[in-house]
């Protein structure tokens, strides 16, 4: 049993962006609550939140074509894009609040201004992109979105992609100057530095082995030190399981009814990283294409400028891979161990429905480097194999849930599973994940702390002025938020035309 010294108000499992965000929100709302964090690895933000394990896009639906769908009548549904954009705006409002109040400093170390672009080829996709642009351009959330199918204009926007392009098929792109590149690993570490300065106890190299309800209705958490193998018991009123792919295992351990009939399917990722500084310098944008027919939404190809440790990188991907691990540093038995009597039919049902996904993963795993280079040349026609290296990214665990009993469906998104009494919650799923962390955690607060939320509302609105409002319907507030956050997060610089300044560099390549 735990002793009195190991009692706390809140336990956060996993030191990733979600736990960091929830911890920061709680410290702002109820600074006297005691919070304890357990992380299996030696530092914060080392798994899915790490800068090398995710795209860092700052998902605001400015360029991701899978967030806008063509309906049977030919029109484009942008409702998901609207929702994700507003969620990202909640995130940057909260980050701006933290910077203004000196909770975190030097925002340029985690967020940089970077144009977001969509790029397509072929008559069908060009027509779709133009309709998408027309559906979005007059929405206040997407003010400033540009469209062009003029090769000369595109050469100005994306010279690396347009140089030596000889095919005559139609091409087009959209461009949003106000996009961002976000280093979620750096942000996560900043947030945990802030939490530790506020007396949050962060225990690295400690793995949560088990958890269960006590007769008092509290949660007893069994923790093992990775280095000396000692075991401790800790008790809390509320537990958040934010350990990425490891969340499913602990959610199942909790035994709550809501954990039943849920499974997970791991997918690993591979990016190509450019090692030629001249090529890196010639591109300045995040450019998203369309997933190939039959490929899952998570496979959308993109050519990304990244800023990591204040150095510019150029990445292309993702290429899917398969590993039975649920974490990059996990066990090869993770997938097998996740199969339980209650979710066996769910998992089998989802597997039967996703045979094309299985075939796609097999094809991806078998790709040679040169075959991957051929996909890259869809974006950069003159790409040279010696300029690019393979980088293994993080593991994603896609949620499998019952839509009806025994009818498992693979989910592509982020989801919070919580107990009916709100005493425990777990985060499952993947993209847009980190970009919408603040919105996701605000929803968690509503679910798990309904008795407090009304009293917290004034403070939440102080931190996030758009809380509870539709920014699409409040353009004046939207403009104020853009102006304020851009100044605070130093996003007003660097948004000039990206093409002409890189033409000289391209001549060297």
Buried (B, 14 or more C-beta within 10 A) or exposed (E): EBEEEBBBBBBBBBBBBBBBBBBBBBBBBBEEBBBBBBBBBEBBBBBBBBBBBBBBBBBBBBBBBBBBBBEEEEEBBBEBBBBBBBBBBBBBBBBBBBBBEEBBEEBBBBBBBBBBBBBBBBEEBBBBBBBBBEBBBEBEBBBEBBBBBEEEBBBBBBBBBBBEBEEEEBBBBBBBBBBBBBBBBBBBBBBBBBBBEEEBBBBBBBBBEBBEBEEEEBBBBBBBBEEEEEEBBBBBBBBBBBBBBBBBBBBBBBEBEBBBBBBBBBBBBBBBBBEBEBBBBBBBBBBBBBBEEEBBEBBBBBBBBBBBEEEBBBBBBBBBBBBBBBBBEBBEEBBEEBBBEBBBBBBBBBBEBBEEBEEBBEEBBEBEEEEBBEBBBBBBBEBEEEBBEEBBBBBBBBBBBBEEEEBBBBBBBBBBBBBEEBBBBBBBBBBBBBBBBBBBBBBBBEBBBEEEBEEBEEBBEEBBBBBEBEBBEBEEBBEEBBEBBBEBBBBBEBBEEBBEEBEEBBEEB
